[in-house]
């Protein structure tokens, strides 16, 4: 019976005086942490979306630049080919003109000697 009285005394002391529940503070801290994390997530998501849009704009600009440069390369390559053909034609014309000039010189020399 003495043990029972001592146990009852011990249990009755713990109930009313020393313990006050702290769950309200813990819940408040957890809510504040949740709100902070949600705000951080929103900021990070916004930043990521902005970065993504910037990247997509950059990719589009670079693709346009590549297309323009490719077109310029094709045009210059075509022009180079045309100029190469023109050079060969002019070389042939020069050879023909040089040969004709030599023939004309001989003809002139023959004319001078015959007349």
C-alpha positions in Angstrom: 0.0 0.0 0.0 2.9 2.4 0.6 4.2 1.7 -2.9 0.7 2.5 -4.2 0.5 5.8 -2.3 4.0 6.8 -3.5 3.1 6.0 -7.1 -0.2 7.9 -6.9 1.7 10.8 -5.4 4.3 10.8 -8.1 1.7 10.6 -10.9 -0.4 13.4 -9.4 2.6 15.7 -9.2 3.4 15.3 -12.9 -0.1 16.1 -14.1 -0.9 19.5 -12.9 2.2 21.5 -12.1 5.3 21.0 -14.2 4.2 20.1 -17.7 2.8 22.5 -20.2 2.4 21.3 -23.8 4.6 23.0 -26.3 2.9 21.7 -29.4 1.5 25.2 -30.4 5.1 26.6 -30.6 6.3 23.6 -32.5 3.4 23.9 -34.9 4.1 27.6 -35.4 7.8 26.9 -36.1 6.9 24.2 -38.6 4.4 26.5 -40.3 7.0 29.3 -40.5 9.5 26.8 -42.0 6.9 25.7 -44.5 6.1 29.2 -45.5 9.7 30.1 -45.9 10.4 27.0 -48.0 7.4 27.7 -50.2 8.5 31.3 -50.8 12.1 30.0 -51.6 10.7 27.5 -54.0 8.6 30.1 -55.7 11.6 32.4 -56.1 13.8 29.6 -57.4 11.0 28.4 -59.8 10.6 32.0 -61.1 14.4 32.4 -61.6 14.6 29.1 -63.4 11.7 30.0 -65.7 13.3 33.3 -66.5 16.7 31.6 -67.2 14.9 29.0 -69.4 13.2 31.8 -71.4 16.5 33.6 -71.8 18.2 30.4 -72.9 15.5 29.7 -75.5 15.8 33.3 -76.8 19.6 32.8 -77.1 19.2 29.5 -78.9 16.7 31.1 -81.4 19.1 34.0 -82.0 22.0 31.7 -82.6 20.0 29.5 -84.9 19.1 32.6 -87.0 22.7 33.7 -87.0 23.9 30.2 -88.1 21.3 30.2 -90.9 22.4 33.7 -92.1 26.1 32.7 -91.9 25.4 29.4 -93.8 23.6 31.4 -96.5 26.5 33.8 -96.7 29.0 30.9 -97.0 26.9 29.4 -99.8 26.7 32.7 -101.7 30.4 33.3 -101.3 31.3 29.8 -102.4 29.1 30.2 -105.5 30.7 33.5 -106.2 34.2 32.0 -105.8 33.2 29.3 -108.3 31.9 31.9 -110.8 35.1 34.0 -110.4 37.2 30.9 -111.0 35.4 30.2 -114.2 35.7 33.8 -115.3 39.5 33.7 -114.6 39.9 30.6 -116.7 37.9 32.3 -119.5 40.1 35.4 -119.3 43.2 33.3 -119.4 42.0 31.6 -122.6 41.1 35.0 -124.0 44.6 36.2 -123.2 46.2 33.2 -124.8 44.0 33.7 -127.9 44.8 37.4 -128.0 48.5 36.8 -127.5 48.5 34.2 -130.4 46.5 36.6 -132.6 48.9 39.4 -131.7 51.9 37.3 -132.7 50.2 36.5 -136.0 49.4 40.1 -136.6 53.0 41.1 -135.9 54.2 38.5 -138.5 51.7 39.8 -140.9 52.8 43.4 -140.3 56.4 42.4 -140.8 55.5 40.6 -144.0 53.6 43.7 -145.2 56.6 46.0 -144.4 59.0 43.7 -146.3 56.6 43.2 -149.3 55.5 46.7 -149.7 
